[in-house]
Amino acid sequence: MLTKDHAVFIAKKLNADIRTKSAHDLAVIMHNGKRIAQFGIRRGSNRNQGHNHIPNGVHMNAHDTLLLAQCTISAEQWVEMMKQKGLIEESAKTTISP
Amino acid sequence: MGALTPNNGHPPQGILVDSQIRSAMERGFLGIDPFDEEGLEPATYDLRVGRIGVVSTAPQPIDLSEQTVLTIEPLSVALLQTEEVLRLSPRMVGRVGPRSNIMRHGIFASTGPQIDPGFSGRLFVTLLNVTDHPFLIRHLDRFLTIEFHGLSQTPTRIYKGKHQGKTEPSTEEINAILSRGGPALKDIHRDMLELIGPMRAAVILGKEFPRLIDLQQSTLEAITKMSATAPAWETPITVPVTALGSEHYALVRDIPAIVQPAGGGFTATYFDANIATSGDTQEEAISNLKSLLIDLFEDLNAERSENLGPEPTRQLAILRELIKSK
């Protein structure tokens, strides 16, 4: 299960810009000035609140998303995976920028 | 003299050889477009991978002309189209199968059905990677081979099915691949591999074996129990979203939200735009999805278009078609 803690950690790891919205905080992930992904972080103080929707936002399956949250997959590896999936244009550089 | 003189000017009965395939094309009984001379084999033609690929581990169809390679992960499936558009006369049928290079790599292809007389269009084939390593395939790789057969006479009916004239995968076909939602089979496979080590150790050590048998038995019983109750809570349901509950925005049309149990709560997903959120209850998940649709619509609209990557650009285009100001 993916929790709010996982979501917050992934957002920090990918240098996401956190934008406060009506029912969520929106974690917006930029790469070289381009917005490439985003996901919602639910409001509430419960750190174990379910966030099993995060895989859709970061374009991975649930298992790999957990590995991303647990540091087995690095931010750089995630960028490479997004390139392979065509979600980052090939000409883009490999550093994540806020 | 052409190779088609028997059979009253039509392609001869039986499997056509290379010269007869060429002759059938010249005389308009067979179309292979674009034709690749290197694909013509002694009695078959090798079909190449087309531009659009859909793989269960990627969130959207992939344009292979822009991406160098499509990766089919272990125990994942991909829907591929042929580069060639085929056109068969009413006096011909085709039989298609995977090329041996595909089969040798442990890739299964959903081939077998006859290509009916009078068919025209591209072929769409699902590949399943049953190996434990990724399989890479590129645009224009030769991956299928097709035999052409001449018939003894013209059938009373020619093919007029739903695939007639089709050159691109349908939304239904794309969603069928994408909605597999990831590697369920892969997860099972990984779990099985993890079990192999302890099982081998148990056999060697002997004393561990009875305990593992008990563990396996209790796991099996738990799975059986879960399976029996699964339909009541595990099956995803489709909830039509008819309104956003907003003073400022309205939906142009109803949208299907897929609500699935997950980790003690629920996720709600609008697959067309790949937008998802969670909730402790089904109702909360739907409510959160509505809010997120509006939030994303406003947030993406506020971005300069040149700052949007491929997926946010696609999502914004869908949301603009879907949401209007009141």
Interface residues (C-beta under 8 A of the other chain):
Chain A: M1 L2 R19 K21 S22 A23 H24 L26 V28 H31 G33 K34 R35 I36 A37 Q38 G40 R42 Q49 G50 H51 N52 H53 P55 N56 G57 H59 N61 A62 H63 Q84 K85 G86 L87 I88 E89
Chain B: T57 A58 P59 I62 D63 E66 Q67 T71 G181 G182 P183 D187 R190 A262 G263 G264 G265 F266 T267 A268 T269 N274 I275 A276 T277 S278 G279 D280 S287 N288 S291 L292 I294 D295 L296 D299 L300 E303 N307 L308 G309 P310 E311 P312
